[in-house]
Amino acid sequence: MQVLRLEVDTTETDFVVAELYEAGVLGITETVVAEGRVRLDAFLPNLPMARALADQFASANPILEEADTRDWVTHSRAMWQPVAVGDRFFLAPEWMPDAELPEGRILLPMPAGQGFGSGAHESTQLALSALEHTAVEGCQILDVGTGSGILLHACRLLGAESLVGCDTDPVAVESAHAYLSSQQVRHALYLGSIEAVRPRRFHLVLANLNATLILNLLDDLFAALRPHGRLILSGILREEQDAIHRALASFPGVTRIYHSALGDWVNFRVTTSVH
């Protein structure tokens, strides 16, 4: 067995992990090596596959080594542990359906290894916490950049009526479909950005992306809202929050802006008037 070591920015971790699992790795472990940097150890069954992935991720300083005889699938799964998020959610890996659920918590399976946004990242956890403080029951939801689909599943658990997601990456769309289908969650997914769902409008629009994409899509995100609609924006670094706040405050129809923070990340929750 081979181990491929990569070093990536924390903002790239979900994307790289998804690509590695799509390529057929047997397991992955993550280690923080410096502020904003993560080492990924991906375990592969043979050298040709390892060399091909090393070439694919040449910019991530790949190192190939012979792995020891440990059961790396079991070992990498052991790195994933259940975690309480916000006031209501309890995230547990999909392979731990019998995880003990704390009283008053809602079980949300983590789609580990199936795509972007397993729920372990602070930006996803901030979005989940924001959902707890948002009226979701009976609503029509749009998740822009849906990744793994975990936020859509959370919305369904909170009583959302219909779930729509879009993503520009076909791997993410396939992964989200597989995850939501495995959880028997009705959904509609589209390959593409927000234009893929026009002209539909929604009570709540989620965008767990990054500051640049959010700023570029802000007009479209607001345009996708029904009257008195709400936005949840995540994937924003602390040093980027002022730029996002200024853009939101200047947008016609915004009535309230809330923000919360976790680690290096911030989240915005926005309410709007009729527009």
Summary of the structure (lengths in Angstrom):
residues: 275
radius of gyration: 18.9
end to end distance: 58.1
largest distance: 61.8
contacts: 929
relative contact order: 0.11
helix: 35%
strand: 34%
